[in-house]
Amino acid sequence: MKDPPASFPTIFGHEAVGVVESVGEGVHELVEGDTVIPIFLADCGECTDCLSEKSNLCANFPFRLSPWMDREETSRFTDVNGETLYHFLSVSSFSEYTVVDIVHLTKIDPTIPPNRACLLSCGVSTGLGAAWKTAKVEAGSTVAIFGLGAIGLAVAEGARLCGAKRIIGVDVNQDKCEIGKKFGVTDFVNSSNYGDKTVSQVIIEMIGGGADYCFECVGMKSVVHEAYASCRKGWGKVVVLGVDRLDAMLTFNSFELLSSGRSITGSYFGGLKPKSDIRIIEKRYMNKEICLNDFVTHEVDFKDINKAFDLMTAGKSLRCVIWMN
């Protein structure tokens, strides 16, 4: 089925936790009453990519911005008049009930508080995984993180767990200086405070040659370029996590890329495999190795969802949990 030209009205939301109300024919992995988190990235457990340790990009159900269910390319939602409502990122969590394909669901421990479990559905897991799985940050290494929202701070938490010696946070919001310390950030750079000096110049001077690992968590091509310039020559690695415009293009000098020895890679969901790696993060949380509490800055009822958006756009929240009372 061809995607509609404008996929509205849509049920948005892609980061959540819920309880299985019923299962469809042929579903054996879950039963009614299981606690699950929906994840936008599929994990079929059968294709070459899902069976490989090298990738978390399912070949049978590749990620795409589609308003339909994966298999049938149909919607399972209608309004009171029977008109179609569209899906969002295979999750559509801004609803008391949703319909999600089994490849997008991961069973979790029901004893984890729901206002913490929901964080594992996207942003926090993405940041943790980017440091752990994608970059493979080593003990004693230096890290620079561009953008200290929830994903960037989760990268810092992941880098701390990996034993990074120095974690530099870059942001234009000065409040993130103190907030970052809770997640392992050792140095803070407010990119608006250095006049004509670029952030890469500041970082190279701070640590003498550039960071071992740089993470772009903003979603701007200019920030990707600055992260690349902040990496150490010879082995520096840039991990791109931010979502830019679909038509945004990166431009690198070919000889500089060849001669600098730096590398750059993208990372969907932090390189995590939803069905297996989330269980590892879950266990580390239960063992009090990972702190999720500080990511939740606000909680509201669903009727006050617009307050959550206001807090987000004002830069006053990391994660605002919305309760479906």
N, C-alpha and C positions, 0 to 999 in steps of 0.2 A: 504494500500500500504506500502511495506517495504521501509524504508528510504535508500537512496543510500549510498554506503560505504564512499564516499567523496562528500559532498554537495557543490561542486563548479562547475561553477562559481555562486556566491551568491551576491545578492544585500544587502549590509549591512546597518547599521543605524537603531536605534530604539528610538531615542529621537527627537521629531519634533512637528510641528504644521502645519496644512494645511486647505484647503477649499474643501468641498465636491463637486466633479465635476459631479457625478451621483451616483444613488443608485440602488441596485439590487432588484429583485422581492421579495416582502414580507418584505422589510425594511420600517418601519414606524416611527422609532425613530428619523431619520435624513432626511433632504431634501437638495436638491442642493443649494449650497451657504452657508451652515452652516460652522462655524469655529470649528474645532475639534483638539484634540490631540490624537494620537495613543498611546496605552499603552500595553506593552508586556503581562501583566497579564489580563486575561479575567474577565468579570463581566456580567454574563448572566441575573442576577436579578431574577432567577427562582428556582435554585437548593437550597438544604438545607443550603449549605455553604454561598451562596450569600445572602440568607435571614436571616442568623444569624449574630449577632453582634460579634461573637467570631472568625470569620475567614474571610479572603479575598481570599481564595484559591478555585476558582470555581471548582465544581465537574463535571459539564457538559463539561467544556473545560479546563482540568488541564494543567498547564504549562509543556511544554516539549521542548527540543531542536530539533525541527522538521523543515525540509526545505519546508514544505507544508502549504497550507491553512488548517485551523482547520477542517472544516466539510467534505470536499471532499478528503482531502489528495492529492491535485494536486497543481501544480504551475500555476500561472496566468501570468508568465513572460517568454518571449522568446527573443532571440537575433535576429539580422537581417537575420540569416540563419534558423530561426525556431527552434533552439536548446534551450532546457530548461535552464532557469535561476532560481535559488532557492531562497526561501523566508528566512528571518532572523527574528527570534523572533516575527513572525506574524505582522511585521511592514514594514521593508525594506524601510527606509526613505531616503537613498542616491540616490534619483531618483526624477525627476520632477513629476512623477505620480506613485502611488502605489495602490495596492488593499488590503484592510483591512476588516476583518470581523467586523460586528457591535458590537460584544462583546468586541472588543479591541478599541473602539472609544468612547471618551467622549466629548460632546459638551461644548464649553466654550464661554465666553463673547468675541465677536469680537472686542471690544474696547481695549482689552489688547494688547499691542505691541507684534508682533510675536516673536521678539528677547527676550522677557520675558516669553511669554506663553509656548514656547518650553521647558523651564526648568522644567515645571510641568509634563512633559511626563515620567520622570524617576528619575534621580539622586536627584534633590532638593526635590521633593515630598517624596522620600524614606527616606531621612534624617529627614525631618520635621515630617513625620509620625512615624518614629522609636521612637522619643522622646515623641510625643503626644499620639499615638495610641498603640504602642507595649509596651514601658516601662511605659507609663503613669507617666512621671516625675512629682513630686510634688514640690510645692513652697518650697524654703529653702533647697532643696536637693543638693547633690554633684554629679557631673557627670565627667567621664573621657572618652575621645574620642581618639581612637587609629587610626591615619591616618586622616590628615586634607586636603584631597582633597575636591571636591565639596560635596560629600555625608557627610563626616565628619563635614564640616563647616555647612551644612544644619542641622545636628544633633544639633550642637551648637546653631544655630538660633532657632530650635524647643525647646531646653532646656531653652533658654533665655525666650521665649514666655511662657513657663510653669512656670517660676519663679525660676529656679535653682539658688542657692546662689553662687555656685562655679563650674566653668566649666574648666576642665583641658584638654588641647590639647596636644597630643603626636605625634611627627613626627621627622624624621631625617633631614628634610629641615628647616634650621633656618629661612628662609624667611617667613615660616608659622606663626612665632611668631607674627609679626605685622599684617599679613593678618587676623589671627584668631580673633584679637581684634574687627574687624569690625562686627563679627558675635556673639559676646558675650563671647569669650574665655577669662577667667580671669587669667589663669596660663598656662605656656608653658613648656613642658619637651622635650628636644632634647635627644632622647634615646641613642645617640652616645657620649654624654658628661659626662657619669657617670662611666666610667671604668668598674670595675667588678660588680658594683651595678645594680641590675635589676630595670626595670621601676616600677614593683610592689612594691619594697622596697621604692623607691623614693616617690611614691604616698601615700603609707601607712604612711610614715613619715610626708608628707606634710599635710595630713588632719586627722591624728590620727586614723587609723583603716581601711582605705580603702574607696572607693567611693560607693555611693548608687547604681549608675548605670554606667556600662561600655559598650561602644559601639565599636565593632571591625569593622573597615571600610577599611581594607587593603586586606583581602583575603589570609591570611597565618595562618596555624594551630598554629604556634609558638606564633603568636600575640593573637590568641584566648585564649591560655593557660595563657599568661601574663595578659590579660584582666580579666580572671577568678581569678587569684591570686591577682589582684588589687582591687577586690570587697570586701566590708565589710562583715564579717561573720554575719550570722543571717538573713540578708535580701538582701544582694547584688545581683544584677541581671545583667547578661551579655546578650547583644543583638548583634547577629552576622549578619552583613550586607555585609561583603566582600565576593567575590566569589573566592574560592580556586580551585585547581585542583579537578576534579571529583573523583579521587581516594585518596584524602587526608583524613587521619583518625585522629580523636581526641582520646586521651587516658587519662582517669581520674582514680585516685584511688577511689575505690568504698566507702571505709570508710570515706575518706576525703569529698567526695560528700555528704554522709549521714550526717556527723557531722558538716560540715561547714554551712549548711543552705543556701548556695548560690544557685542560679538558672541560667540556661542558655537557651536561645531560639534563634531560627532563625527568620528572618523577611524579607519576600519578599515584595517589594514595601512599606516598612515601615508599613505594616499592614493596609494600606489604601484600601478602596473600591473605585475603579476608578470612578464609576458613581455618587457617592454621596459625598465622602470626598474631591475630587478635587474641587468641587464647594465651599466647606467651605474654602479651602486654597485660592481659587480664590477671594472670598469675602474679606478675610483678607488682601490680597495683594491690592485690590482696596481701602480698608480702610487705607492703608499705615501702617498696623501692621507688615507686612512681607516685608523685603527688598530683592528684586531679583536682583537689578542693580549690586551689587558688585560681583555676581557670574559670570557675563559675562566680561571676561578680554580681549577677542579678537573677531573680526568678519572678515570673509573672504568670497569671492565668491566661488562657488562650484568648479570652475576651479583651485582654490588654496587649495583644500582639504588636500593635502599632507603637507602644512604648518601647518594646524591644528594638524595633527598627530605629526609633529616635535615638536610643542609647548607642546603637551601633554606628549610625552616621555621625554622631557627635564625638565618637572616639572615647566614650565613657565606659564601655563594657568590653570584656573579652568574650565570654560566652554568657548569654542570657537564656536560662532554661524556661521553656514555656510548658506549663502544666495543662493537660487536657482533663480538667476536673469535670 
